[in-house]
Amino acid sequence: MHCIEALRGKNASGGGNSTSYLLRRIAKKKPEILDAYERGEYPSVRAAAIAAAIISKPDAYAEIGADDINTESAMHVTPTQSATRLIHALAFE
């Protein structure tokens, strides 16, 4: 049984980035990705939604501010700031 079939008949009012909403969107737009998700080929619904182009990965450069990249101010980043930025960027991979 598809995940989406399990959602039918239930209160599927979730929207935005809720699991039920993303599963319904994946089933409608890219059913082959839903099948792959059910086989365990994606670690999460979010990863499957990214593969289906329903949501996009955040741009790590946009997260830290494009002005900080390749500028003199980027040279004055403390190790703590650098580690925080790296952890934040990897969390959205």
Rosetta blueprint (number, residue, H / E / L):
1 M L
2 H L
3 C H
4 I H
5 E H
6 A H
7 L H
8 R L
9 G L
10 K L
11 N L
12 A L
13 S L
14 G L
15 G L
16 G L
17 N L
18 S L
19 T H
20 S H
21 Y H
22 L H
23 L H
24 R H
25 R H
26 I H
27 A H
28 K H
29 K H
30 K L
31 P H
32 E H
33 I H
34 L H
35 D H
36 A H
37 Y H
38 E H
39 R L
40 G L
41 E L
42 Y L
43 P L
44 S L
45 V H
46 R H
47 A H
48 A H
49 A H
50 I H
51 A H
52 A L
53 A L
54 I L
55 I L
56 S L
57 K L
58 P L
59 D L
60 A H
61 Y H
62 A H
63 E H
64 I H
65 G L
66 A H
67 D H
68 D H
69 I L
70 N L
71 T L
72 E H
73 S H
74 A H
75 M H
76 H H
77 V L
78 T L
79 P H
80 T H
81 Q H
82 S H
83 A H
84 T H
85 R H
86 L H
87 I H
88 H H
89 A H
90 L H
91 A H
92 F L
93 E L
